[in-house]
Amino acid sequence: MRTGIWLIGARGSVAVTATVGALALRARLVESTGCVTELPALRAAGLPRWSDLVIGGHDIVATPVVKKAEALAAAGVVPARLVAALADQLAAQEDDLRPLPDGPTQADTATLIADDLAAFRRQHELAHVVVINVSTTEPAPAPHPAHGSLAALRSALATPEPVLPPSALAAYAAFTAGCAYVDFTPSTGARLPALDELSREMGVPYAGNDGKTGETLVKSVLAPMFALRNLHVLTWSGINLLGGGDGANLADPGPNAAKVASKQRVLRDVLGYQPQGTSRIDHVEGIGDFKTAWDLITFAGFLGTGMRVEFTWHGCDSALAAPLVLDLARLTAAAHRAGRRGPLPELAFFFKDPLGAAPSALGEQWAMLTMLATELSTAEQ
């Protein structure tokens, strides 16, 4: 099942790390460590093979993929030996990358994006294309009457006034082109009634939002422990230090607020209440593509005895995110092939703020994901 992965933000750190990884896996230069879809419970789900994947995308910058990969190698994100071994293939990626179109109206822009997707599908004879947003986080948009219905949205997009944030416009274009859509950021993406209506009309699935790679991943494991042991969490506060482009973008209060809201959902959903405290995100340029999170949890046990837990998470954001991007592409393409349309709540395992009626505890999310794998493997037969 030849499958296209179209990355919005294709020249960024996560996208290029995913591209290096996909090429290295196809050439059998690395093990599949970090790729959830290579676990036995998911491997038989009728997924595209590594050799089936073709990567393209849009970006607003023009940094050559090879140059970005070399910069990531210098920063310790990807092995330099892989960049050297794959240099020709990385250079060839330029043929499938496009500048992000900009038409006189958002309807025109969406048509241009959809045209690029259709050309990509034709050129590589792809069965399915999955559009994945790995661009920078957007502020939450102001409500608009056109967000509520597809008919109203189509009319509004033809006017000069911007109606959709960029992530939602990308989802609109993807659905129009018959492509699935995944938002790996906390941006709006497909989370609008009008876009859900379009996805169902076009018979395509979508998933999101905000890839779960660090502090929130740990929260989704620890919070169920407190709930199941009937320990009352009094406070849960975290400080996140980020470098790189993502950290710089999150220095802006609008995107920062959207990210923090996404990170906090798991506690309320799992515990049934919101402890005092919040997550803070600070940009520290000197740590580059790495991130450090420090969390302090205070809780009350039997007889009201006060106790505490502290943990530190230090990881490479792109190396944590990239395999999940590839996993999501494979699973979403298989779901599309199986006839799924609308949201895929079974993919909540990968997200901080998942769509649909999905649990927030990692164990429950894993159970849903394996049920999806069973469904997809049955459809494949």
Salt bridges, closest charged atoms under 4 A:
GLU38 OE2 - ARG330 NH1 3.01
ASP52 OD1 - ARG49 NH2 3.14
GLU70 OE1 - LYS67 NZ 3.90
GLU94 OE1 - ARG11 NH1 2.83
ASP96 OD1 - HIS124 NE2 2.90
ASP116 OD2 - HIS58 NE2 2.75
GLU161 OE2 - HIS144 NE2 3.59
ASP196 OD2 - ARG200 NE 2.90
GLU201 OE2 - ARG154 NH2 2.83
ASP210 OD1 - LYS259 NZ 2.92
ASP210 OD1 - LYS352 NZ 3.37
GLU215 OE1 - LYS263 NZ 2.79
ASP269 OD2 - ARG265 NE 2.56
ASP282 OD2 - ARG280 NH2 2.67
GLU310 OE2 - ARG308 NH2 2.76
ASP317 OD1 - LYS291 NZ 2.78
GLU346 OE2 - ARG340 NH1 3.06
ASP353 OD2 - ARG191 NH1 2.83
ASP353 OD1 - ARG265 NH1 2.84
GLU375 OE2 - ARG340 NH1 3.31
GLU380 OE1 - ARG337 NH1 3.42
